Amino acid sequence: MSFTYAPAPESRSVVDIAPSYGLFIDGEFTEATGGKVFKTVSPSSEEVLSEVAHGSAEDVDRAVKAARKAFEKWSALPGSERAKYLFRIARIIQERSRELAVLETLDNGKPIKETRDADLPLVAAHFFYYAGWADKLDHAGYGANPRPLGVAGQVIPWNFPLLMLAWKIAPALATGNTVVLKPAETTPLSALFFADICRQAGLPKGVVNIVTGDGTTGAALVAHEGVNKVAFTGSTAVGKAIARTVAGSDKKLTLELGGKGANIVFDDAPIDQAVEGIVQGIFFNQGQVCCAGSRLLVQESIQDELLDSLKRRLSTLRLGDPLDKNTDIGAINSAEQLARITELADSGEAEGAERWAPACELPSAGYWFAPTLFTNVTQAHRIAREEIFGPVLSVLSFRTPDEAVAKANNSQYGLSAGIWTEKGSRMLAVASKLRAGVVWANTFNKFDPTSPFGGFKESGFGREGGRHGLEAYLDV
């Protein structure tokens, strides 16, 4: 006898998506100059969800001017007054969390249990956390009366649309800056719903502006001479282009880019716990996470036992409707991203790695990729070097801690790593040698607004989150 889960879909009726959306500039929704629009689709079904305005350089200019005009009064407010707005936004997010979770799942393709249980609580937590800092900036370690920079131009990715918005807007507003934000073209809806939350919270006009569009819109924002600070989360290639654009100007810049995180499992680690951490590390959000543990480094003496256990666990993952509360693996965000994952996975086979995936029926519509792992991987393989940004795990082995550290650091990236061992002394010794901005021990992909996040090497520079996240928005 076998048991299966009955479908348990979250109700789609809790969110009302309009047929079309404009740009949010100076507190009002407005059409794009020239009336250009683009469609946003559900990755799990390819259904068109809405038409969204495509912002031009003229629209970016309007938004920056609105933000500049609002900056004078917003920055002059006492921190305690700015905090009231942030607290209000945080509470409204909590009140509308079910609606926003369903919206994010529809527009992004990630499972509802991730948007509901991870994304939305963290979004609210970031606004609560930075609301608490707004009247305490004198005590943040940057001297007395630290001043804001002015207008922040922020470009966010599609893998955590609302969470990345919170990472950037909350500290910017708390420190007295105003904002022009450009969401990713495949996931614009939650940012536009956030614009409505700003109005609901009574936020003064022009303090937050949302300009939707594609890469040309983001490029216009980054290059605009009225922007004082640029914050970007996304690919390393785009990050390098932004750095070239900003070079030679007085704009402050933070970049949170790609990664190829190493998840290191030593022979004394509890196998079952480590397997759950490996799954959480690479298959959370379909592996579309910059800090994903996409390289598994396992000590040779336990490799067979660990892989057997890992394959058994992967065989229990449920792939399908992202709105189903039982779903573990949702849809890939776009056809373009699916093509990139497929190409890199195929290169792994072509280069001699051994591919394995559990028996898994993929839906006929939408963008899907089965959870996949590769063994017999060497450091020369593309799947061990390049960021796949999908549910693909590359397994390498090691014999000694020094070899594990050497392999983990043998990457152009330096964003994240994980260590699994019973020994505290080994955790500290290995962590101190890893060139990664975040090192988790006996866990993976855990986030908190009080903790700074950022990378080394081609994973970018600057820190977001925590007290450190204030510095990027202050003239210090």
Secondary structure, DSSP 8 states (H G I E B T S, - for coil): --------B--GGG----SEE-EEETTEEE--TT--EEEEE-TTT--EEEEEE---HHHHHHHHHHHHHHHHHHHHS-HHHHHHHHHHHHHHHHHTHHHHHHHHHHHH---HHHIIIIIHHHHHHHHHHHHHHTT-GGGSSS-SS--B-SEEEEE--SSSHHHHHHHHHHHHHHTT-EEEEE--TT--HHHHHHHHHHHHTT--TTSEEE----HHHHHHHHH-TT--EEEEES-HHHHHHHHHHHTTS--EEEEE-----EEEE-TTS-HHHHHHHHHHHHHGGGG--TT---EEEEEGGGHHHHHHHHHHHHTT--BS-TTBTT-SB---S-HHHHHHHHHHHHHHHHTT-EEE-------SSS-----EEEES--TTSHHHHS---SSEEEEEEESSHHHHHHHHH-SSEESEEEEE-S-HHHHHHHHTT---SEEEES--S---TTS-B--EETTEES-BSTTHHHHTTB--
